């Protein structure tokens, strides 16, 4: 099977109704996102940060995967599909995709502040400041915050290096290091960009641009790819 690697960003989840930082105007309840999504914020006000991510989990319970997510899952019938996502939601999983790498963590998980290898599922939507790991350390959202390293980036690079097709869906290619992943695609890989907004890919010659939202553009892209395999 040919290997399709898909880099997904906030745009594909926004179609399902998940509000992005941009939708919020960079604010949440009048707080700047840096006040709720950084290590400094956690040290300064863990209650506020915990409440912010509890709200995000509550919102996630009310949304469903859209046609873009579902089409990528169904493509596994005729393609080896690897999804590398900047999104922290579980919509790719719920749509049925089997190979997903979360670059920026997972909203429905928590990890120990004293043992980074201890990662657990958050039951329901609420993480409490009384929730601790077996060693007694407080649990924090399993999210890569602004200013933190992206541990999965090396694995993502290796995945992109093996792509026959590389699709960039719903991301502006402005957030690094994720934005640099496209540079690791093989020379002969066919690249697709699916986004209703203008994204600068002028540095790449082998790109098919589909200026449509993911729910429409992804099935259209897959129809093209299926005609090539």
TORKOL-4160 file (C-alpha; in steps of 0.2 Angstrom, whole numbers, padded with zeros to 4 digits, m for minus):
229
<pt num="1" X="0000" Y="0000" Z="0000"/>
<pt num="2" X="0005" Y="0018" Z="m0003"/>
<pt num="3" X="0009" Y="0028" Z="0012"/>
<pt num="4" X="m0002" Y="0044" Z="0015"/>
<pt num="5" X="0004" Y="0055" Z="0029"/>
<pt num="6" X="m0008" Y="0068" Z="0034"/>
<pt num="7" X="m0003" Y="0084" Z="0045"/>
<pt num="8" X="m0019" Y="0090" Z="0053"/>
<pt num="9" X="m0022" Y="0107" Z="0062"/>
<pt num="10" X="m0036" Y="0117" Z="0071"/>
<pt num="11" X="m0046" Y="0119" Z="0054"/>
<pt num="12" X="m0052" Y="0101" Z="0053"/>
<pt num="13" X="m0058" Y="0101" Z="0071"/>
<pt num="14" X="m0066" Y="0119" Z="0070"/>
<pt num="15" X="m0078" Y="0112" Z="0057"/>
<pt num="16" X="m0084" Y="0100" Z="0071"/>
<pt num="17" X="m0088" Y="0115" Z="0082"/>
<pt num="18" X="m0072" Y="0115" Z="0092"/>
<pt num="19" X="m0067" Y="0133" Z="0096"/>
<pt num="20" X="m0049" Y="0137" Z="0092"/>
<pt num="21" X="m0038" Y="0151" Z="0100"/>
<pt num="22" X="m0041" Y="0161" Z="0085"/>
<pt num="23" X="m0060" Y="0159" Z="0086"/>
<pt num="24" X="m0058" Y="0165" Z="0104"/>
<pt num="25" X="m0048" Y="0180" Z="0099"/>
<pt num="26" X="m0034" Y="0174" Z="0109"/>
<pt num="27" X="m0044" Y="0176" Z="0125"/>
<pt num="28" X="m0054" Y="0164" Z="0136"/>
<pt num="29" X="m0066" Y="0172" Z="0149"/>
<pt num="30" X="m0055" Y="0188" Z="0146"/>
<pt num="31" X="m0039" Y="0179" Z="0150"/>
<pt num="32" X="m0025" Y="0178" Z="0137"/>
<pt num="33" X="m0022" Y="0161" Z="0132"/>
<pt num="34" X="m0004" Y="0162" Z="0138"/>
<pt num="35" X="m0011" Y="0164" Z="0155"/>
<pt num="36" X="m0019" Y="0146" Z="0154"/>
<pt num="37" X="m0008" Y="0137" Z="0142"/>
<pt num="38" X="0010" Y="0139" Z="0148"/>
<pt num="39" X="0021" Y="0131" Z="0162"/>
<pt num="40" X="0022" Y="0148" Z="0170"/>
<pt num="41" X="0003" Y="0149" Z="0170"/>
<pt num="42" X="0002" Y="0132" Z="0179"/>
<pt num="43" X="0014" Y="0137" Z="0192"/>
<pt num="44" X="0005" Y="0154" Z="0195"/>
<pt num="45" X="m0013" Y="0148" Z="0195"/>
<pt num="46" X="m0015" Y="0129" Z="0193"/>
<pt num="47" X="m0034" Y="0131" Z="0197"/>
<pt num="48" X="m0037" Y="0143" Z="0182"/>
<pt num="49" X="m0027" Y="0131" Z="0170"/>
<pt num="50" X="m0036" Y="0116" Z="0177"/>
<pt num="51" X="m0053" Y="0125" Z="0174"/>
<pt num="52" X="m0048" Y="0130" Z="0156"/>
<pt num="53" X="m0044" Y="0112" Z="0151"/>
<pt num="54" X="m0060" Y="0105" Z="0160"/>
<pt num="55" X="m0070" Y="0117" Z="0149"/>
<pt num="56" X="m0061" Y="0111" Z="0134"/>
<pt num="57" X="m0065" Y="0093" Z="0138"/>
<pt num="58" X="m0084" Y="0097" Z="0142"/>
<pt num="59" X="m0084" Y="0105" Z="0125"/>
<pt num="60" X="m0077" Y="0090" Z="0117"/>
<pt num="61" X="m0091" Y="0079" Z="0123"/>
<pt num="62" X="m0103" Y="0089" Z="0113"/>
<pt num="63" X="m0095" Y="0088" Z="0096"/>
<pt num="64" X="m0093" Y="0074" Z="0083"/>
<pt num="65" X="m0080" Y="0070" Z="0069"/>
<pt num="66" X="m0084" Y="0078" Z="0053"/>
<pt num="67" X="m0083" Y="0071" Z="0035"/>
<pt num="68" X="m0064" Y="0076" Z="0034"/>
<pt num="69" X="m0060" Y="0064" Z="0049"/>
<pt num="70" X="m0072" Y="0050" Z="0043"/>
<pt num="71" X="m0064" Y="0051" Z="0025"/>
<pt num="72" X="m0047" Y="0049" Z="0032"/>
<pt num="73" X="m0052" Y="0034" Z="0042"/>
<pt num="74" X="m0061" Y="0026" Z="0027"/>
<pt num="75" X="m0045" Y="0028" Z="0016"/>
<pt num="76" X="m0037" Y="0015" Z="0026"/>
<pt num="77" X="m0046" Y="0002" Z="0015"/>
<pt num="78" X="m0034" Y="0006" Z="0001"/>
<pt num="79" X="m0020" Y="0017" Z="0009"/>
<pt num="80" X="m0008" Y="0016" Z="0023"/>
<pt num="81" X="m0013" Y="0031" Z="0032"/>
<pt num="82" X="m0003" Y="0040" Z="0046"/>
<pt num="83" X="m0010" Y="0055" Z="0054"/>
<pt num="84" X="0001" Y="0068" Z="0063"/>
<pt num="85" X="m0010" Y="0080" Z="0072"/>
<pt num="86" X="m0007" Y="0096" Z="0081"/>
<pt num="87" X="m0025" Y="0094" Z="0088"/>
<pt num="88" X="m0027" Y="0088" Z="0106"/>
<pt num="89" X="m0045" Y="0082" Z="0103"/>
<pt num="90" X="m0049" Y="0063" Z="0100"/>
<pt num="91" X="m0060" Y="0066" Z="0084"/>
<pt num="92" X="m0048" Y="0056" Z="0073"/>
<pt num="93" X="m0049" Y="0042" Z="0085"/>
<pt num="94" X="m0068" Y="0043" Z="0086"/>
<pt num="95" X="m0069" Y="0043" Z="0067"/>
<pt num="96" X="m0059" Y="0026" Z="0066"/>
<pt num="97" X="m0041" Y="0031" Z="0061"/>
<pt num="98" X="m0029" Y="0018" Z="0068"/>
<pt num="99" X="m0012" Y="0027" Z="0067"/>
<pt num="100" X="m0012" Y="0044" Z="0075"/>
<pt num="101" X="0002" Y="0054" Z="0083"/>
<pt num="102" X="m0002" Y="0069" Z="0093"/>
<pt num="103" X="0011" Y="0082" Z="0093"/>
<pt num="104" X="0004" Y="0093" Z="0106"/>
<pt num="105" X="m0003" Y="0080" Z="0118"/>
<pt num="106" X="m0021" Y="0074" Z="0122"/>
<pt num="107" X="m0035" Y="0083" Z="0130"/>
<pt num="108" X="m0042" Y="0067" Z="0137"/>
<pt num="109" X="m0026" Y="0062" Z="0146"/>
<pt num="110" X="m0017" Y="0068" Z="0161"/>
<pt num="111" X="0001" Y="0065" Z="0167"/>
<pt num="112" X="0011" Y="0067" Z="0183"/>
<pt num="113" X="0020" Y="0083" Z="0187"/>
<pt num="114" X="0034" Y="0072" Z="0195"/>
<pt num="115" X="0035" Y="0057" Z="0183"/>
<pt num="116" X="0032" Y="0061" Z="0165"/>
<pt num="117" X="0030" Y="0043" Z="0160"/>
<pt num="118" X="0014" Y="0042" Z="0171"/>
<pt num="119" X="0000" Y="0046" Z="0159"/>
<pt num="120" X="m0018" Y="0041" Z="0162"/>
<pt num="121" X="m0035" Y="0044" Z="0154"/>
<pt num="122" X="m0046" Y="0058" Z="0162"/>
<pt num="123" X="m0063" Y="0050" Z="0166"/>
<pt num="124" X="m0077" Y="0061" Z="0160"/>
<pt num="125" X="m0072" Y="0079" Z="0158"/>
<pt num="126" X="m0065" Y="0084" Z="0175"/>
<pt num="127" X="m0047" Y="0084" Z="0182"/>
<pt num="128" X="m0046" Y="0090" Z="0200"/>
<pt num="129" X="m0031" Y="0097" Z="0209"/>
<pt num="130" X="m0033" Y="0083" Z="0222"/>
<pt num="131" X="m0029" Y="0070" Z="0208"/>
<pt num="132" X="m0012" Y="0063" Z="0210"/>
<pt num="133" X="m0001" Y="0049" Z="0203"/>
<pt num="134" X="0004" Y="0034" Z="0214"/>
<pt num="135" X="0020" Y="0043" Z="0219"/>
<pt num="136" X="0009" Y="0058" Z="0226"/>
<pt num="137" X="0013" Y="0071" Z="0212"/>
<pt num="138" X="m0001" Y="0082" Z="0206"/>
<pt num="139" X="m0008" Y="0077" Z="0189"/>
<pt num="140" X="m0008" Y="0090" Z="0175"/>
<pt num="141" X="m0016" Y="0091" Z="0158"/>
<pt num="142" X="m0006" Y="0080" Z="0146"/>
<pt num="143" X="m0004" Y="0095" Z="0134"/>
<pt num="144" X="0012" Y="0103" Z="0126"/>
<pt num="145" X="0011" Y="0120" Z="0132"/>
<pt num="146" X="0018" Y="0136" Z="0124"/>
<pt num="147" X="0037" Y="0136" Z="0128"/>
<pt num="148" X="0038" Y="0117" Z="0131"/>
<pt num="149" X="0047" Y="0105" Z="0119"/>
<pt num="150" X="0037" Y="0094" Z="0107"/>
<pt num="151" X="0043" Y="0076" Z="0112"/>
<pt num="152" X="0035" Y="0068" Z="0097"/>
<pt num="153" X="0043" Y="0079" Z="0084"/>
<pt num="154" X="0057" Y="0067" Z="0080"/>
<pt num="155" X="0045" Y="0052" Z="0077"/>
<pt num="156" X="0034" Y="0064" Z="0066"/>
<pt num="157" X="0049" Y="0068" Z="0056"/>
<pt num="158" X="0053" Y="0049" Z="0053"/>
<pt num="159" X="0035" Y="0046" Z="0048"/>
<pt num="160" X="0035" Y="0061" Z="0035"/>
<pt num="161" X="0051" Y="0054" Z="0027"/>
<pt num="162" X="0042" Y="0038" Z="0022"/>
<pt num="163" X="0027" Y="0047" Z="0013"/>
<pt num="164" X="0021" Y="0044" Z="m0004"/>
<pt num="165" X="0008" Y="0057" Z="m0002"/>
<pt num="166" X="0008" Y="0071" Z="0011"/>
<pt num="167" X="m0007" Y="0080" Z="0015"/>
<pt num="168" X="m0008" Y="0096" Z="0025"/>
<pt num="169" X="m0026" Y="0099" Z="0031"/>
<pt num="170" X="m0033" Y="0114" Z="0041"/>
<pt num="171" X="m0016" Y="0121" Z="0047"/>
<pt num="172" X="m0008" Y="0138" Z="0043"/>
<pt num="173" X="0010" Y="0131" Z="0043"/>
<pt num="174" X="0014" Y="0145" Z="0055"/>
<pt num="175" X="0017" Y="0135" Z="0071"/>
<pt num="176" X="0034" Y="0127" Z="0073"/>
<pt num="177" X="0041" Y="0114" Z="0074"/>
<pt num="178" X="0026" Y="0106" Z="0066"/>
<pt num="179" X="0026" Y="0118" Z="0051"/>
<pt num="180" X="0044" Y="0112" Z="0047"/>
<pt num="181" X="0038" Y="0094" Z="0045"/>
<pt num="182" X="0034" Y="0097" Z="0026"/>
<pt num="183" X="0052" Y="0100" Z="0023"/>
<pt num="184" X="0056" Y="0081" Z="0027"/>
<pt num="185" X="0044" Y="0075" Z="0013"/>
<pt num="186" X="0053" Y="0064" Z="0000"/>
<pt num="187" X="0057" Y="0073" Z="m0016"/>
<pt num="188" X="0045" Y="0062" Z="m0026"/>
<pt num="189" X="0031" Y="0063" Z="m0013"/>
<pt num="190" X="0015" Y="0071" Z="m0020"/>
<pt num="191" X="0009" Y="0085" Z="m0008"/>
<pt num="192" X="m0009" Y="0091" Z="m0005"/>
<pt num="193" X="m0014" Y="0107" Z="0004"/>
<pt num="194" X="m0033" Y="0107" Z="0010"/>
<pt num="195" X="m0038" Y="0123" Z="0018"/>
<pt num="196" X="m0051" Y="0137" Z="0013"/>
<pt num="197" X="m0038" Y="0150" Z="0018"/>
<pt num="198" X="m0023" Y="0155" Z="0009"/>
<pt num="199" X="m0007" Y="0146" Z="0015"/>
<pt num="200" X="0010" Y="0150" Z="0008"/>
<pt num="201" X="0018" Y="0135" Z="0000"/>
<pt num="202" X="0027" Y="0144" Z="m0013"/>
<pt num="203" X="0043" Y="0135" Z="m0009"/>
<pt num="204" X="0036" Y="0119" Z="m0015"/>
<pt num="205" X="0033" Y="0115" Z="m0033"/>
<pt num="206" X="0024" Y="0098" Z="m0031"/>
<pt num="207" X="0008" Y="0104" Z="m0022"/>
<pt num="208" X="m0010" Y="0102" Z="m0026"/>
<pt num="209" X="m0020" Y="0116" Z="m0017"/>
<pt num="210" X="m0038" Y="0112" Z="m0013"/>
<pt num="211" X="m0046" Y="0129" Z="m0006"/>
<pt num="212" X="m0060" Y="0121" Z="0003"/>
<pt num="213" X="m0064" Y="0116" Z="0021"/>
<pt num="214" X="m0058" Y="0098" Z="0026"/>
<pt num="215" X="m0076" Y="0091" Z="0026"/>
<pt num="216" X="m0077" Y="0094" Z="0007"/>
<pt num="217" X="m0058" Y="0095" Z="0002"/>
<pt num="218" X="m0052" Y="0079" Z="0010"/>
<pt num="219" X="m0064" Y="0068" Z="0001"/>
<pt num="220" X="m0060" Y="0077" Z="m0015"/>
<pt num="221" X="m0041" Y="0075" Z="m0012"/>
<pt num="222" X="m0043" Y="0056" Z="m0008"/>
<pt num="223" X="m0053" Y="0054" Z="m0024"/>
<pt num="224" X="m0038" Y="0061" Z="m0034"/>
<pt num="225" X="m0026" Y="0050" Z="m0024"/>
<pt num="226" X="m0036" Y="0034" Z="m0027"/>
<pt num="227" X="m0035" Y="0037" Z="m0045"/>
<pt num="228" X="m0016" Y="0037" Z="m0043"/>
<pt num="229" X="m0013" Y="0021" Z="m0033"/>
